[in-house]
């Protein structure tokens, strides 16, 4: 489920008309820097529909005008109790990983761009034949354009290359102030005033995994929102769902895996309280010596603001799944009619649900996405449940997936951050169950260096066999933004 199973309600609030009927654009001065920043509250909404909603979270912060480039280098050491993520071939090892990367942002009055690229070199202490350079890579791109005050265009593209489907089992870590809430497999995003602005403590290629869903660098030179999801936002800009979508997976042993997604979107405000939403998501997954799966998802809907606190949605979604598994290509289609409702329960608390029937190959299944989030002074907490039909990496053909994820994140004094998250995934009504938990901590050493550690435990019960895995990681990240 690399894309959001349903139209994210986070996209319903923007572009929102002000009293004059024009979209609000703001400017702020970053404390201590004297730098004038362009406010882009529309950017979160334009990314929300195409990117699956919560992956736009980091875009809710402000984009510095012009170009900013963020070269980075992460050094990490892993202890992995099951490097092949296998029931029978349980080998443990110490892995030294070096991950250079480059990130960039561009901010303008009507256009914003964010992206990064990471590639890792890995050296195994005991299993030296697995040492490599380039088996773990990731790239992300987010773009947004405001052609007129009522229309928002968005694009989200992700590419991930990882050594094993087991690397996708790690649940999202908890959000902390200063970064994209709930980004997967990142021990903690760099808070403002901690490590270099515009960087993330190690990105999706480190430590230990390059799981899809991790977003672009946090935005440079910006004082973040105080508590991640559920925190107060500008009028008309709803916080994203608690947990960004992630990829579901089933164990295949150590096989090179590729995942690509591309998600364009359009949001057009028809009236001050009514918006039209159009989105398309392409997802591609391929496992070495296994199946190649693709999905095409098109969604059209209308979003209505009933009050300042209540929003509703009606939408239609069409999905086409294509599977190639040695014996030709199979096609499966699904049609869904969705109803959604979102309520702002308090200044930092929100809840939403989207539900509807999904018709596929003569069967009818419920399609559900529900979440609740709460932001507090120095952190946030949330819970999300979803049931949908989607690609499962390592399985041929679309699968019905139930998924529950919870998170907690907290920022300590001096820029230190803690995060805990846990998840449960149930594939095809119990044929494959996965449990996972991640805990992490980071601390800024200087304005451009951050140290941290994380621990992940995963357990997969496939009925005929079980797989458990422990991964402990310590890392040091250097990053320095260069503004042009």
Buried (B, 14 or more C-beta within 10 A) or exposed (E): BBBBBBBBBBBBBBBBBEEEEEBBBEEEEBEEEEBEBBBBBBBBBBBBBBBBBBBBBBBBBBBBBEEBBBBBBBBBBBBBBBBBBBBEEBBBBBBBBBBBBBBBBBBBEBBBBBBBBBBBBBBBEEBEEBBEEEBBBBBBBBBBBBEEBBBBBBBBBBBBBBBBBBBBBBBBBBBBBBBBBBBBBBBBBBBBBBBBBBBBBBBBBBBBBBBBBBBBBBBBBBBBBBBBBBBBBBEBBBBBBBBBBBBBBBBBBBBBBBBBBBBBBBBBBEEBBEBBBBBBBBBBBBBEEBBBBBBBBEBBBBBBBEEEEEBBBBBBBBBBBBBBEEEEEBEBEBEBEBBBBBBBEEEBBBBBBBBBEBBBEEEEBEBBBBBBBBBBEBBBBBBBBBBBBBBBBBBBBBBBBBBBBBBBBBBBEEBBBBBBBBBBBBBEEEBBBBBBBBBBBBBBBEBBBBBBBBBBBBBBBBEEEEBBBEBBBBBBBBBBBEBE
